[in-house]
Amino acid sequence: MLSDRLSQSAVTSWIAERVPSPVKALIPQALKGRIVPPRPRSASFDYFQDLMRDNYQVRNLVNLDAVAFRKGFESYLALEDSTMEGYASPELQRVKSVRFWWPYDHDFGDFKVGPGKSKYRPSSLLASFMDNFDVLPKRLDGKRVLDIGCFAGGTSLLLAAMGASVVAIEEVKKYVDCLLFLRDAFAIDHLEPRCLSLYELTAEEFQDQFDIVLFAGVLYHLSDPVLGTRITFNVLRPGGTCLLETAVSRSSGRVLEYAGKHQHKRVAGANWFFPSPSVVREMMDEVGYSDISTRVLPRPKGPRDRMLAVGTKVTQVDMLRAGLSVPNIR
């Protein structure tokens, strides 16, 4: 078994010993400069931390005992597989798409995982929307929420614990499989993880279906950010809210900064475009959102800042269609 406390350095060494040589060569670049963030200080952050702790410990297990749960969860921590993702050239992909990566700090009750760079992200992200915009109540009973690019599922688990009916999509299968494992272990009947790309949400089953869309940490990974943002608009019900969070260029102009494979020697496809704050607002307006509010969160120790944005879908409206990569997008 893995140790009761899986440190970042231990996990990094463990990965480096086991992944294929082409991918192993990229690990130091992918992990370089990772800084564990300080613990945020706010009542809402504490609320989400308590919610995660109180709902997801071995004492809450329903369909597995503690031993079987730990064994099953550790099988994901040890998972390195590019075939299941359909990658022809794993060395061209993100390390975290080939090798499973649990990014959060969490105590399951009889074993702990973390810390990682994103140890507080689920709680701090949702707390940021709660504190800055007052758009996220503590209870979401009766609400349907779409979590786009859920990664390892921390925000999805929190939204489900708040009472929401959550559809969590992620294009990397191993993370969906792990979230399905957690869902079944804790018998979360209102959480539906699905292995889908954002661009697949054009199907009829998703149109006008959600009260809230969480669109966090995704925009700068998209090759087609305007189309992607329009899709988030289309899946919302009239009156629904988009909670967008992204890394942004520090430019004060109307800039979409290209960030391909040669930038900072990052893995190909990890990032595509970093918009400036004014571009984020304009794109949201372009695709139909109203009542847009934004806030830039400075990251002085990082290469870019982060940004929060909230928009409302008042009603379904059309948009400029010249040059759209999907001409018949709703």
Stockholm file with secondary structure:
# STOCKHOLM 1.0

chainA/1-330         MLSDRLSQSAVTSWIAERVPSPVKALIPQALKGRIVPPRPRSASFDYFQDLMRDNYQVRNLVNLDAVAFRKGFESYLALEDSTMEGYASPELQRVKSVRFWWPYDHDFGDFKVGPGKSKYRPSSLLASFMDNFDVLPKRLDGKRVLDIGCFAGGTSLLLAAMGASVVAIEEVKKYVDCLLFLRDAFAIDHLEPRCLSLYELTAEEFQDQFDIVLFAGVLYHLSDPVLGTRITFNVLRPGGTCLLETAVSRSSGRVLEYAGKHQHKRVAGANWFFPSPSVVREMMDEVGYSDISTRVLPRPKGPRDRMLAVGTKVTQVDMLRAGLSVPNIR
#=GR chainA/1-330 SS CCCSEECHHHHHHHHHHHSCHHHHTTHHHHHTTCCCCCCCCCHHHHHHHHHHHHHSSGGGCSSSCHHHHHHHHHHHHTCBCSGGGTCSCGGGSCHHHHBCCCCSCEECSSCEECCCTTTTHHHHHHHHHHHHHCCCCSCCTTCEEEEETCTTSHHHHHHHHTTCEEEEEESSHHHHHHHHHHHHHHTCTTEEEEECCGGGTTSGGGTTCEEEEEEESCGGGCSCHHHHHHHHHHHEEEEEEEEEEEEECCCSSSCEEECCTTGGGCCTTSCCEEECHHHHHHHHHHHTCEEEEEEEECCTTSSSEEEEEEEECCSCCCCCCTTCSSTTCC
#=GC SS_cons         CCCSEECHHHHHHHHHHHSCHHHHTTHHHHHTTCCCCCCCCCHHHHHHHHHHHHHSSGGGCSSSCHHHHHHHHHHHHTCBCSGGGTCSCGGGSCHHHHBCCCCSCEECSSCEECCCTTTTHHHHHHHHHHHHHCCCCSCCTTCEEEEETCTTSHHHHHHHHTTCEEEEEESSHHHHHHHHHHHHHHTCTTEEEEECCGGGTTSGGGTTCEEEEEEESCGGGCSCHHHHHHHHHHHEEEEEEEEEEEEECCCSSSCEEECCTTGGGCCTTSCCEEECHHHHHHHHHHHTCEEEEEEEECCTTSSSEEEEEEEECCSCCCCCCTTCSSTTCC
//
